[in-house]
Every structure is written in structure tokens, then in C-alpha cells.
Amino acid sequence: MAEVHPLSRRFSHEGAQRLVEALEQTITANTDLGPRWPQIQSLGLSLQQLTRDLEQEADRMAFKLDATPEVEAFRASLYQLAEAFSRLGVIAQAYPSAT
């Protein structure tokens, strides 16, 4: 069975690169990856944090930029994106733990 390493709640380029390299090595070695549900559920937590971060940044933007129609449309788009991340996070966290 494969080792399970929960993902960080915060995305980092370096961490993602390490995961990619480890996955490439595992695939090249033709190793059984085992169940992926712990990583998928953990990714849901990461998406929830990303949602909160994006919403906070959109809120901060409201105080820094003039309230033009373009800025308001952009902020609305960011909130829609945050909502999409949130829904994906909920789905990932509910991913079945048995196959």
C-alpha cells in the first residue's frame, strides 16, 4: 500500500513540484499508488482555505480600488470563483473513503 502524505492547506509551488516529482518517480517505477481518497479529501481542505483567502483578497480590493463598474464586475467574478472552489472543496472532502 502506498504511503499517505496529507497535503498542506496552503499551496506552495515548491511543495507542488515535490509532489509532481514523487508521482513521476512512482509512475516510472510502475508502483501501485493505492487508494487516493485521503489525498482527495485533504485537497478539499486546501480548496476551502483557498476560498477563504480569495474572498479576503476580494474584500480588501474593495477598499483599495475605486468602485467602478469594471472593478465591481471583477470582484463579482472573484466571488464566483471562490464559490466554485468552495463547492469543489466540499465535494472533495466528501469523497468516499472506500472503493
PEMO-V927694 format. One record per backbone hydrogen bond with DSSP energy under -0.5 kcal/mol. NH is the residue of the N-H (numbers start at 1). CO is the residue of the C=O. E is the energy in kcal/mol with one decimal. If there is no record, write none. Layout:
BEGIN
nh:NH co:CO e:E
nh:NH co:CO e:E
END
This chain:
BEGIN
nh:5 co:3 e:-0.6
nh:6 co:4 e:-0.5
nh:16 co:12 e:-2.5
nh:17 co:13 e:-2.4
nh:18 co:14 e:-2.2
nh:19 co:15 e:-2.1
nh:20 co:16 e:-2.3
nh:21 co:17 e:-2.5
nh:22 co:18 e:-2.4
nh:23 co:19 e:-2.5
nh:24 co:20 e:-2.7
nh:25 co:21 e:-2.2
nh:26 co:22 e:-2.2
nh:27 co:23 e:-2.7
nh:28 co:24 e:-2.6
nh:29 co:25 e:-2.1
nh:30 co:27 e:-1.4
nh:31 co:26 e:-2.3
nh:39 co:36 e:-0.5
nh:40 co:36 e:-2.2
nh:41 co:37 e:-2.7
nh:42 co:38 e:-2.1
nh:43 co:39 e:-2.5
nh:44 co:40 e:-1.4
nh:45 co:41 e:-1.1
nh:46 co:42 e:-1.8
nh:47 co:43 e:-2.5
nh:48 co:44 e:-1.9
nh:49 co:45 e:-2.1
nh:50 co:46 e:-2.4
nh:51 co:47 e:-2.2
nh:52 co:48 e:-2.0
nh:53 co:49 e:-2.6
nh:54 co:50 e:-2.6
nh:55 co:51 e:-2.5
nh:56 co:52 e:-2.3
nh:57 co:53 e:-2.2
nh:58 co:54 e:-2.3
nh:59 co:55 e:-2.3
nh:60 co:56 e:-2.4
nh:61 co:57 e:-2.1
nh:62 co:58 e:-1.1
nh:63 co:59 e:-0.7
nh:63 co:60 e:-1.1
nh:64 co:60 e:-0.9
nh:64 co:61 e:-0.6
nh:65 co:61 e:-2.1
nh:68 co:66 e:-2.0
nh:72 co:68 e:-2.5
nh:73 co:69 e:-2.2
nh:74 co:70 e:-2.2
nh:75 co:71 e:-2.8
nh:76 co:72 e:-2.4
nh:77 co:73 e:-2.0
nh:78 co:74 e:-2.1
nh:79 co:75 e:-2.4
nh:80 co:76 e:-2.1
nh:81 co:77 e:-2.3
nh:82 co:78 e:-2.6
nh:83 co:79 e:-2.3
nh:84 co:80 e:-2.1
nh:85 co:81 e:-2.5
nh:86 co:82 e:-2.4
nh:87 co:83 e:-2.4
nh:88 co:84 e:-2.4
nh:89 co:85 e:-2.6
nh:90 co:86 e:-2.3
nh:91 co:87 e:-2.3
nh:92 co:88 e:-2.8
nh:93 co:89 e:-2.5
nh:94 co:90 e:-1.5
nh:95 co:92 e:-1.3
END
